[in-house]
Amino acid sequence: MDLTTTYLGFDLPHPIIAGASPLSRYLDRVRQLEDAGIAMITLHSLFEEQLINEELATNAAIDDSGEQYAEALSYFPTPPDFAVGPDEYLDMVRKVKDAVAVPVVGSLNGITRGGWLRYAALIEQAGADALELNTYNLVTDSDENAWTVEREMIEMVRAIKAQITIPLSVKLSPFYTALPNLAKELALAGADGLVLFNRFYQPDIDVEELEVNRLSLSDSTELLLRLHWTAILAGQVNASLAITGGVHSALDLVKSVMVGAHAVQLVSAILKQGPRHVTDLRLELISWLEQHEYHSLRQMQGSMSLRRCPDPKAYERANYIHMLQSYQVE
Ligand SMILES: Cc1cc2nc3c(=O)[nH]c(=O)nc-3n(C[C@H](O)[C@H](O)[C@H](O)COP(=O)(O)O)c2cc1C
């Protein structure tokens, strides 16, 4: 069965790739992922806050009086919040590249332009085959408007593209007023791919301990939001599309490809079930395609996108109205 797909310009043997996660910090896990047949590996992120922090700390060390930096430093998480520093990150890129033959994607995570973006070029020099820019933003200031936030994202893409020659993908959050337009502008600014979506980490509240709870892993219910928007963007935007969030089973994979994904990123599924899950998923995908008489994965790629599916209304407002109106009260 031909499972090949093209993502960010790479011809991959199949669409299953590892999303950004702490797994990339452990070389044995990275090798296990390759042994299990993963097509590409995304490293965990280097964060803007971390890089600015490092820069401020260096400046404070150079300038004895240092006080002007003390206040600025207090805005950012303290270094122990980050698992690895910038130099260790670049070292990790080199080591992972040496350890595996599959393409390796570095990850930068931030929301504003600045000197920290020079790490894009450093990650490329360290050997990364591509770069993912994660733009997870949480606007809490009522004076900050949507256009300012989106323009900054677009300009970040332009700034990074000016420094690197490897492909760049942008990992987006799900909530924008007009996502197709933003996606188009990001592609025009140079994004080679879009990764849909960041999980929106919504803290639940422990009312006894007065704490917010910890990160939980995903399940397949989170996939639906990604399927809907991938279906809408497929064929409309000149960029590769990857789904991250809620891909666990072979059927999740089939649905993702049908709506137009060129690749799917797994994190929770691998953390829960181990790297072997990648092998199982690939075999189950082959068997599903055979049973349904497909000759290749590309044959079904995008067949359920908004542009190509038999009933495009299913993705539009008309379906929302229909669903609300057709509910039968027992
Ligand atoms: C423990 C953990 C660490 C993660 N670290 C990163 C990270 O450094 N950068 C990033 O872009 N995403 C990170 N993610 C998000 C994942 O890449 C992924 O987008 C998300 O978990 C949804 O995919 P899933 O349903 O397959 O888990 C992390 C997720 C988990 C669970």
The ligand as a Tripos MOL2 file, in Angstrom:
@<TRIPOS>MOLECULE
LIG
   31    33     1     0     0
SMALL
NO_CHARGES

@<TRIPOS>ATOM
      1 C1          3.9880   16.9660   28.1050 C.3       1 LIG1
      2 C2          3.7720   17.7520   26.8570 C.ar      1 LIG1
      3 C3          4.7410   18.6710   26.4480 C.ar      1 LIG1
      4 C4          4.5520   19.4180   25.2910 C.ar      1 LIG1
      5 N1          5.5210   20.2970   24.8810 N.ar      1 LIG1
      6 C5          5.3200   21.0260   23.7630 C.ar      1 LIG1
      7 C6          6.3120   21.9320   23.3000 C.ar      1 LIG1
      8 O1          7.3970   22.0750   23.8780 O.2       1 LIG1
      9 N2          6.0330   22.6540   22.1890 N.ar      1 LIG1
     10 C7          4.8610   22.5410   21.4940 C.ar      1 LIG1
     11 O2          4.6800   23.1870   20.4620 O.2       1 LIG1
     12 N3          3.9140   21.6600   21.9040 N.ar      1 LIG1
     13 C8          4.1130   20.9330   23.0030 C.ar      1 LIG1
     14 N4          3.1440   20.0640   23.4180 N.ar      1 LIG1
     15 C9          1.8820   19.9680   22.6510 C.3       1 LIG1
     16 C10         1.9360   18.8040   21.6750 C.3       1 LIG1
     17 O3          2.9380   18.9740   20.6970 O.3       1 LIG1
     18 C11         0.5900   18.5950   20.9540 C.3       1 LIG1
     19 O4          0.3220   19.6890   20.1160 O.3       1 LIG1
     20 C12        -0.5860   18.4060   21.8840 C.3       1 LIG1
     21 O5         -0.2540   17.5410   22.9630 O.3       1 LIG1
     22 C13        -1.7780   17.8240   21.1470 C.3       1 LIG1
     23 O6         -1.4720   16.6010   20.5450 O.3       1 LIG1
     24 P1         -1.8980   15.1890   21.1920 P.3       1 LIG1
     25 O7         -3.3780   15.1480   21.2710 O.co2     1 LIG1
     26 O8         -1.3390   14.1760   20.2360 O.co2     1 LIG1
     27 O9         -1.2750   15.1350   22.5350 O.co2     1 LIG1
     28 C14         3.3470   19.2720   24.5560 C.ar      1 LIG1
     29 C15         2.3960   18.3350   24.9760 C.ar      1 LIG1
     30 C16         2.5910   17.5770   26.0940 C.ar      1 LIG1
     31 C17         1.5460   16.5770   26.4920 C.3       1 LIG1
@<TRIPOS>BOND
     1     1     2 1
     2     2     3 ar
     3     2    30 ar
     4     3     4 ar
     5     4     5 ar
     6     4    28 ar
     7     5     6 ar
     8     6     7 ar
     9     6    13 1
    10     7     8 2
    11     7     9 ar
    12     9    10 ar
    13    10    11 2
    14    10    12 ar
    15    12    13 ar
    16    13    14 ar
    17    14    15 1
    18    14    28 ar
    19    15    16 1
    20    16    17 1
    21    16    18 1
    22    18    19 1
    23    18    20 1
    24    20    21 1
    25    20    22 1
    26    22    23 1
    27    23    24 1
    28    24    25 2
    29    24    26 1
    30    24    27 1
    31    28    29 ar
    32    29    30 ar
    33    30    31 1
@<TRIPOS>SUBSTRUCTURE
     1 LIG1         1 GROUP 0 **** ****
